[in-house]
């Protein structure tokens, strides 16, 4: 792993040497000022991106300092998961003088690059960002930022600096083991088809690994794109059960669509959990208001936010190996027999 704190911040001189032009020309290009040829401009921009150089927007005598901001980069504000993470971050930073500033990527690597570039140009005191999968340019910016970089939510991959999260492969595998132990065998999956939702993909991988270890394969799948909603959960559940009425268990990629699926099944008179079992993922508060408690996995999101904030604020020292792995917690509810 690279540790950004062990490296000096990049300077105009680094870009100058990499591009083969003067520091003054580099400065003109990066400030979008002056008469610079297209070829030279492209050479400078390519060198800066490859190195991970981000211009400093703090003017004058403050140029060498950091501001009391923590960049928090998440994929979505509409997802019920991330407000809990942000709450944990904010609560832990409350007495530190540091303030979280949020950027949203919409699960887009290109947008993540833009958000990181803009945030790092204001020289925050640290970065907390969701996930481990980033573009080459984003990883270069983070690795050369010279500040604490805490990647959260996921531990199944390579870190830039320090990781706080759960193993989604483990979470999926353990759910498979739970429902198999309860006697379910005709199992369907309802979940996101977003190619950039890497954590959902890893849970699915772990889930199928757990089934395969017992000689069981998925008997049905139903995918969707875009955001999650109760209505979408109802519609997807009706669709998969119409196509495969003999399914005896449905595993949902998150609690929102799982809750919609549960409401659909109750409306249709399914005997839950005996005829049909259901489970989701995340353990969100929404489940407290349902007629039955949906089985799920607590992804430890508030604690992840708190631990990340403690690390970035210097309240806690990163462990050897720089990975803080929390255990996903199974919550049986009323929908698994």
Secondary structure, 3 states (H helix, E strand, C coil): CCCHHHCCCCCHHHHHHHHCCCHHHHHHHHCCCCCCCHHHHHHHHHHHHHHCCCCCCCCHHHCCCCCCEEEEEECCCCCHHHHHHHHHHHHHHCCCCCEEEEEECCCCHHHHHHHHHHHHCCCCCEEEEECCCCCHHHHHHHHCCCCEEEEEEECCCCCCCEEEEECHHHHHHHHHHHHHHCCCCCEEEEEECCCCCHHHHHHHHHHHHHHHHCCCCCCEEEEECCCCCHHHHHHHHHHHHHHCCCCCEEEECCHHHHHHHHHHHHHCCCCCCCCCEEECCECCHHHHHCCCCCEEEECCHHHHHHHHHHHHHCCCCCCCCCEEECCCEEECCCCCC
